[in-house]
């Protein structure tokens, strides 16, 4: 056992917890200087000889090192001009020309594709277009779909330093720290795991937000709908907790084309970290000939489907896997003569940075009847549904059962949304 003592700034306050970290007072400063034989009343004193000592030591060595570095860089630019330009872009957090070429566009499909599957396809394109993009998963690469499988991708190992796949192992927190380190070196790093395990990554995510690093964190198995995995693997409160981190951009895309557009937005970030919350299960790929373009993702929220006159009396707002549910409910309401609008809202943060004119155009202040739908905690949705609105969400943990049974149990069905919308309309019309 070690007997230790905590030192406080002021002996007068050593019994109070708020004394921790308190700066030294004037008397303590004088006493400290006295004990070192320093002039007690001197402020910012630099004694004679200090400047000369530094100039002859660190200054001289630094000048020699800088001269050698400048010579090396000049020679490199002359021998490898194109690679030098890439290095400059990387150092300035810029993207190479054509960085988004060949990004996939997914055709309408009622069966659809899982968010994680779409993400994997996008990553494999981006990693070929952006040489300094690399990353991996915390032991879950095949499940997170983050493995880069194109020819030449390889694994980052001691004997293959050019590999793009990082094998972090089962250590999510360390993975987050490594991603931050990659970003600090101006590489574009990403890390992935199940959304429930974002708890382990959170300290690193918070630090990336504090440091304004454009890191990318990819989380799959994003909601209560994970089914048989049960409550231990069903993130309920995690979206709300990540949305609360200042400076962090959180996306929960609603279909494969929204995944593409989320990546398009994220790759252009230079001073903000981003989180992607992606589904394990297939999501219907919406027919963009009938519904608005997924390019609206760049605004954080957009009108996906509207009433013919664009004068809705009720607004359905959703993210992720619940977007297609909102569309189903919308079609039922329209068929019954109710003027309905669907707003896809993959990112609260991005939406909040739009102009008031745009935000009011998506969510008209005069339309009080609003329903938000999300397989996660209802916390925070009141800012968008208002006092008159309702949230079809999770107020408990989930359960272990097949997906359809869980949707029925917790009310994530079109008829439940339709009924909720009508109940609100009945009240707001009075």
C-alpha positions, 0 to 999 in steps of 0.5 A, spaced: 500 500 500 502 507 498 500 512 503 499 518 498 497 526 500 493 530 495 496 537 494 491 543 494 492 550 491 490 553 498 491 551 505 485 555 507 481 550 502 484 544 503 478 540 506 473 543 500 473 539 493 472 545 489 479 547 491 482 541 486 485 545 480 485 552 484 491 556 481 496 559 486 494 565 490 499 571 490 502 569 497 503 562 494 506 564 488 511 569 492 513 563 497 514 558 491 519 563 488 522 565 494 524 557 495 527 557 489 531 563 490 527 567 484 525 574 485 519 574 488 515 580 485 518 578 478 513 577 472 514 573 466 522 574 468 527 571 463 534 571 466 540 573 462 543 568 458 536 564 457 535 566 450 543 565 448 542 558 451 536 556 447 539 559 440 545 555 441 542 549 443 534 547 440 535 553 436 541 551 432 539 544 432 532 546 429 535 550 424 539 545 421 533 540 422 529 544 418 534 546 412 535 538 411 527 537 411 526 543 406 532 540 402 529 533 402 522 536 400 524 540 395 528 533 392 522 529 393 517 534 389 522 534 383 522 527 383 515 525 384 511 531 383 504 528 383 505 524 389 508 531 392 501 534 390 497 528 394 501 530 400 499 537 400 492 535 399 492 530 405 496 535 409 491 541 408 485 536 409 483 536 401 480 531 397 483 529 390 480 530 384 474 525 382 474 523 389 467 521 388 467 518 381 463 511 381 460 512 387 454 507 386 447 509 385 442 504 387 435 502 383 428 502 387 427 495 390 422 494 395 426 488 398 432 493 398 439 492 401 442 493 409 445 500 410 451 496 412 451 493 405 451 499 402 456 502 406 461 497 404 460 498 397 461 505 398 467 504 402 470 500 397 469 505 392 472 511 396 478 507 398 480 507 391 479 514 389 482 517 396 489 514 397 489 516 404 483 513 406 484 507 411 481 503 416 477 497 419 473 494 425 474 492 432 474 484 430 467 485 426 469 487 419 465 481 416 459 483 420 460 491 419 462 490 412 468 495 412 473 490 409 476 493 403 476 487 398 478 490 391 484 488 388 490 491 392 487 493 398 491 488 403 492 489 410 496 494 414 501 490 417 509 490 418 511 487 412 505 491 408 505 498 410 501 500 404 495 496 406 488 499 407 485 494 412 486 495 419 485 490 424 484 493 431 482 487 435 477 487 440 478 493 443 473 499 441 476 504 445 483 503 442 480 503 435 477 510 437 484 512 439 488 510 433 483 513 428 484 520 432 491 518 431 491 517 424 487 523 423 492 527 427 497 525 422 492 527 416 490 520 414 483 519 413 481 514 418 475 510 420 473 505 425 467 501 426 463 496 430 456 495 433 452 501 435 451 498 442 459 498 443 459 506 441 459 506 449 467 504 449 468 509 443 465 515 446 471 518 449 475 518 443 469 520 439 468 526 444 476 528 443 475 528 436 470 533 437 474 537 441 480 537 437 476 538 431 478 532 427 474 529 421 474 522 423 469 517 421 466 512 426 461 507 422 456 503 427 452 497 424 446 494 428 443 501 429 436 499 433 432 495 437 430 492 430 436 487 431 431 482 434 434 476 437 440 479 439 436 482 445 436 488 449 444 487 450 445 488 443 439 493 441 442 500 442 436 505 445 439 511 448 445 511 443 443 516 438 440 521 443 447 521 447 451 522 440 447 527 438 448 531 444 456 531 443 458 538 440 461 538 434 459 531 432 455 530 425 451 524 426 447 520 420 442 515 420 440 514 413 434 511 411 436 507 405 442 505 400 442 512 396 441 516 403 448 512 405 451 514 399 449 521 400 451 521 407 458 519 405 458 524 400 457 529 405 462 526 411 468 526 406 468 533 405 468 535 412 475 538 414 474 540 422 468 535 424 468 528 426 462 524 423 458 518 426 454 513 421 448 509 424 447 503 419 442 498 419 443 490 419 437 488 416 435 490 409 431 497 408 427 498 402 430 502 396 426 508 395 424 509 388 427 516 387 422 518 381 416 518 385 420 521 391 425 526 392 432 525 391 437 523 396 441 529 395 437 532 400 441 528 405 446 534 405 441 538 408 440 534 414 433 533 413 428 534 407 421 533 404 421 526 401 414 525 400 408 531 400 401 532 399 399 534 392 398 541 394 404 541 398 400 544 404 400 538 409 396 538 415 400 532 418 408 531 418 411 524 419 418 525 421 423 519 421 430 517 420 433 510 418 429 504 418 423 508 420 423 512 413 420 507 409 415 506 415 413 513 414 412 512 407 407 507 408 403 511 413 403 517 408 401 513 402 395 510 407 393 517 409 393 520 402 389 515 400 384 516 405 384 524 404 389 526 409 394 531 407 400 528 409 408 530 408 414 525 410 420 528 412 427 524 412 431 527 417 438 523 417 442 528 421 439 533 426 446 537 427 446 538 419 439 540 419 440 545 425 445 548 421 441 550 415 437 557 414 431 558 418 427 559 411 429 552 409 428 549 416 421 552 416 420 550 409 421 543 411 417 543 417 412 549 417 411 552 424 403 553 422 403 545 422 402 543 429 400 535 427 407 532 427 409 525 428 416 522 429 418 515 428 424 512 430 426 505 433 430 509 439 429 513 445 424 519 444 429 524 448 430 530 444 424 529 439 420 534 442 424 540 439 421 537 432 414 535 434 412 540 439 407 540 444 402 538 440 406 532 436 407 525 438 413 520 438 413 513 436 419 511 439 422 507 445 421 508 452 424 502 454 429 497 452 427 492 447 426 485 447 429 478 444 424 476 438 424 476 431 424 483 428 416 483 425 414 481 432 418 487 435 415 491 430 408 489 432 410 489 440 413 496 440 408 499 435 413 500 429 407 499 424 404 503 418 397 502 422 400 505 428 403 511 425 396 512 421 392 512 428 397 516 431 397 522 426 389 522 426 389 522 433 393 528 433 389 531 427 383 531 431 386 535 437 389 540 433 383 541 429 379 543 435 
